[in-house]
């Protein structure tokens, strides 16, 4: 924890008085002296502020304080994979998009498995943000809301592209690299102040503000918290953003971790922020507090320092905080602590230094510089993953004829957290620079929709979309692309704009699906009579205020409208396929020597922030496109541009080569061509398990307990399509015999091929014996090694017994168990080339002693039970949701205790059983109504005597919350 520089401050104040008059007249305040310790400067400035001034600094838009020469400071510029956007506080927080270098999406950055490269990327992004800040500091604040370190346990998460990996070590390492790059290398100053998003256990979008992530202690400590811990312990971030969800029944916005272990992970003072509008969720959707004063007080005491709410209007926030002070819910010391945290990053950014700090001379000339363009191309190529390459189908030979087909062949897409592309090099562009002859086809169906009742066609143009034309003119034609989950977009052929709702009427005005409410999404649903209805599935339709009508009807004016809640009342259309895009693409492919099919996703469609996916399947017509092209041309290569793992089972079985990339920025086409033609030897590796089917995933996206539900490569027994860490090369590597000694693992890796390449050497361990279920494999280290043809290098990893620690829920602490640990080295989690055994003499977890007070949340197994908040401030309890729910405490040493004592709230019973939830009944405790879920009482019950080592099951009735218990 931090130490205040009071002695230095006191000495400084002997020279510079604290009177307001002196403060205005004399610029040599101690807080402006960079030779003083940070804490002394912070304390000096906080001491000069009035209470109202201090409170004003707790909002996202920190106002100017002219009397002290303090300028406006805005927290939060989006910089996830390049400077993306910010808000203009002078224009009601209007969103301002950046035209800047766009690097691969975050999941693509991680697929490089190259921290050194990602630190360079972070440095470039930090430079560009400084360049934008030099242009307009009122828009481009230097507190970056990046990186995102939430673990990608389920690829159906709508924000999958924002995270790095399903593995905590890899995510933490990549976040550390990116954060270091953003911050710069000065020991005392920051180029940019990165904020880790989103703390914690956040992997679902649907109803994200009211769903609770049920996370047992082991999963919370070993998995969900770990990447945040890694980045903060490595001084790669200046704080965290709290997530929207609830964690074990308590909103993350008031999670006590924010003032506790999160700050303990860093030696620096941290500045933690809320997510947008989350403070008012506490009194709104979450109904956790009755008043905003109570909510804001709880936010500050829980460890958040900045309120991102009400756009630029700070008045509701400051009023509520003043009310909280008046009501005694917080003290001025609480305000001072958070204000000091907020100011700490401003000092480190150089704002109060006379010269602005070491990064003040960065100019806008760095934005989209030639050097950054070259780095973007390099990174996009390194991020690409060669998933399959049968019989050396790749690399392609120079020259030759190539057909480039598919909906992403000549189109690049960006995402909500990506900047505007300054230029575009598509896959078609990149291949045109290499091949002697190139043909192309969009691969999308061109359709016309004719209203059955009038015989007129749906027609776009400059005005409202209606049924107008009697023949399918270009204005009455639409190119339909199926993006998965049954969702399609419809681009008008006449003006090349997307059909969208436009808040009514329907219009064709947007170049691409865009905006917070993406209104360019439809499902064409065939009816039993062969006609079609148009189901509008824009994202706002899932909002409770939208209303029931989501099916297209035709108004009296002939314009499309939303007038029916179901297909029965919708307008009926015949769908005329004017051009079969799949057949056209197959014909184009048949005439070429090689076919490159470019398929994938649009990051704004069929899943994004606030909207999860239901499957990982490609769009049905895209899947049909792959099959048709492969049938037409055996020399088919599939390039997948997507934000998450896709189901590519048929392609894996039938297509010679498959290359995956994220939406990788303006240089995507160059990078893909660099890999396809062998200028770059692919070295990317997938950072998530690619499943053969969505059926291999849990039925419910809200299943956060990866251990009991067997998720990710750590615990899943499903045979993956592509395992975690998978990726191929154009050369081959041989692994020598490993040596394990003195806390190190080393081995020699040799490039046995005919060309240089990079191998990602991955170190995993497996614990052979344990009291509890442990991971099938767990990543302990990785190194990316460049080897010339025939070259060998020795790769060494640190691996100490302490690195093998896991969370012992029985004693609520970390433990290294006595066991033999398999040391596994390979090219992926399922391609283990060498192994060794490491005997470790650690601890044996003793039998549970239930005669001591035992927290209910420390169970070993459970069914149905939910983890809930013990109080609004802290603590976790176990609560049954339906009859028959249970929690188990395995291997308990019973000593003949005949009294069961529990601390619980609510009302109901707790059965104590042996061996199973229906096993021998020792006794039942009955709790009278305590009067509230946060009002606890102690209840006792006699038990039949039992001895020996037993599995004890507690079966609480619904409505009862169990905090602690004992058997004595």
Secondary structure by P-SEA (a helix, b strand, c coil): ccccaaaaaaaaaacccccaaaaacccccccccccccaaaaaaaaaaaccaaaaaaacccccccccccccccccccccccccccccccccccccbbbbbccccccaaaaaaaccaaaaaaaaaaaaaaaaaaaaaccccccccccccccccccccccccccccccccaaaaaaaaaaaaaaaaccccccccbbbbcccccccccccccccccccccccccccccaaaaaaaaaaccccbbbbccccccccccccccccccaaaaacccbbbbbbcccccccccccccccccaaaaaaaaaaacccccccccccaaaaaaaaaaaaaaccccaaaaaaaaaaaaaaaaaaccccccccccccccccccccaaaaaaaaaaaaaacccccccccccccccccbbbbbcccccbbbbccccccccccccaaaaaaacccbbbbbccbbbbbbbccccccccccccccccccccccccccccccccccccbbbbbbccccccccccccccccccccccccccccccccccccccbbbbbbbcccccccccccccbbbbccccccccccccccccbbbbbbcccaaaaaaaaaaaaccbbbbbbbbcccccccccbbbccccccaaaaaaaaaaaaaccbbbbbbbcccccccccccccccbbbbbcccccaaaaaaaaaaacccccbbbbccccccccccccccccccccccccccccccccccccccccccccbbbbbccccccccbbbbbbbcccccccccbbbbbbbbcccccccccccccbbbbbbbcccbbbbbbbbbccccccccccccccccccbbbbbbbbccccccccbbbbbbbbcccccccccccccccccccccccbbbbbcccccbbbbbbccccccccccccccccccbbbbbbccccbbbbbcccccccccbbbbbcccccccbbbbbbbbbcccccccbbbbbbcccccccccccc
